[in-house]
Amino acid sequence: MTASDSFRSIEETVRATHGRPGLAYWLGLALAGGLAAFGGWAYSLIVRTGLHWTGLQRPGMWGNLITDFVFWVGIAHSGTLISAILYLFRARFRTAVYRVAEMMTVFAVMTAGLYPILHLGRPWFAYWLFPYPNQRELWMNFRSPLIWDVFAVSTYLIVSTVFLLVGVAPDAAALRGRATGWRRRLYSFLAFGWHGTDEQWRHYTRAYLFFAAFATPLVVSVHSVVSWDFAVSVLPGWHSTLFPPYFVAGAILSGVAMVITILVPLRRAFRLEDLITPRHLDMLARLVILTGLIVTYSYATEILLAAQEPASDPERSTFLYRMTGPYAPVFWTMIACNCGGPILLLSRRVRRSTPALLVICVAINVGMWLERFNIVVTSLSHDRLPFDWRVYVPTWVEWAVTFGAFGWFFFLFLVGLKLLPPVSIAELKEEAAHLAAHAGAEEASRGR
Amino acid sequence: MAGERPVVATFAAPADAARAIGALRAAGFRVEAAMPAPFPEVVAALGRPRSRLGLVTFPGAIAGLVAGTALTVGTSVAWPLVTGGKPIVSIPPFVIVIFELTVLVGALVNLAAVAVGSLGGARREAAVSRPRAVEDRVAVLAAGADREAARRILREAGAEEVADA
């Protein structure tokens, strides 16, 4: 196959993903939209009539909503890892999978960003979190982790969105030529005046490198900032210098697991098997193993440090509570999913079995949500003062908001799949040209 | 481009386009190209200097750093409320906000710079733009006094189509 045949084939495959959706797509969209609407309605109960709909009671004033926030910020991390960090490392396998990861990042941050606002109690005052001149000359407290979150998550959302849209521009120009109607107008807008001239590529490739260089420390900073929401307090189980690397590794583990969870059905449903190959899934599975082992090491470090303390130490008491108290099933399920899952992937046979990989990645997603719950809830339920201990149990309203977030995320994702190319056309063409030139050179040397 | 009469050719293979560009440049033609991806052999044959986008992006990031510092220190001094017994100007927590603003402003300035560069490029290089050059072909523009020589070089390198720009 010549280079131009490969280019056409790539474009045709991507164009086919934007064809008329089937019944399964509409059912998925309806389910996701329905879940999001139900979650929104459940949240409206809290806003209209108060927090009594939740299980929040002193000292457990953080529950499912903050768990969801931390979980979705974590999910957002793999997109930048795959697109920016692997770009800087020149890892070629990222080419076929990074667009889905970037889309996932943007939609996951849009989901995560809702929760601190929902959790404010009076969400209509959310703008108080941003610095703006006012007649009383009041300014925000920059020493508060809540404000760090606002700046970190807002920056992450803006930079991830810019990174995604800049990457889409050459692909939109490629799709523009044969598109009609509103889709042509959309691609013309997204192409941003792109003609593929060497002058444009000269600036573009440089700018892309700078975006990757900005995004790489950003991805580390955002989840570190989220971990400081907990680590800067003096609560047992939270007050630890281990938290930033532990959170970043956990975020990447959950994010890569979510990318695989999405890619496996996506490549089948949209017939992308030729572009997203088992090798790509294998490489992502190796990232799951790496980050899973870092998370396992962090769990072990936390437990061993607590175990070294005297029996009366609150840190030790909190960890014993996590392992043996009313939340023990959450703790042990978390260990089984987040430590056992990646270890199973060490077997090449398991890693290369797509159903097994999917099941393990879904289990890791469940495990990572439970990890966030374990961190947020158990420390508050079992603080330094025994008279204050209380078990937090989420209500159906909180569960509805939690599942509503999944609905919201998948609704955005399904809509995004029909509007944006799910793989990077330009980078795949570059890869195809490289392979064609390599094959040509091999043939020529054989002929000699 | 007074006196220059450009011709444009399209190539199916980036390697052929790269060969044509090399020969055209050696013969003294001014050469431009349009392509669906930044093929390394074509980019190398064109021999363009590296983009100086960093000269805009880096000061943008510095502006973000200065803005972040001014915002955190300035507003804390303007509204000096002690919280948690910490100094009014607490540098370690401020560094977080300053860092985020450095990245944010740097990235936005980078976006503005590439937008201006790309749009400017689109205006200047419209002659080489071809619809298929964003899809599956490499377009090469050659400008110089001897149009026939340019046509011959392009055809010899394997051009599918050679036309006046």
Interface residues (C-beta under 8 A of the other chain):
Chain A: T2 A3 S4 F7 R8 E11 P131 E137 L138 W139 M140 N141 F142 R143 S144 I147 W148 F151 A152 S154 T155 I158 V159 V162 V166 A169 P170 A173 A174 R176 G177 F192 G193 W194 H195 G196 T197 D198 E199 Q200 W201 R202 H203 Y204 T205 R206 A207 F210 F211 F214 A215 P217 L218 S221 V225 W228 I425 A426 E427 K429 E430 A433 H434 A436 A437 G440
Chain B: A12 A13 P14 A15 E32 A33 A34 M35 P36 A37 P38 F39 P40 E41 V42 V43 L46 R48 R50 S51 L53 G54 T57 A61 L71 T72 T75 S76 A78 W79 L81 T83 G84 K86 S90 P93 F94 I96 V97 F99 E100 L101 V103 L104 G106 A107 L108 N110 L111 A113 V114 A115 G117 S118 L119 G120 G121 A122 R124 E125 A126 V128 S129 P131 R132 A133 V134 E135 D136 R137
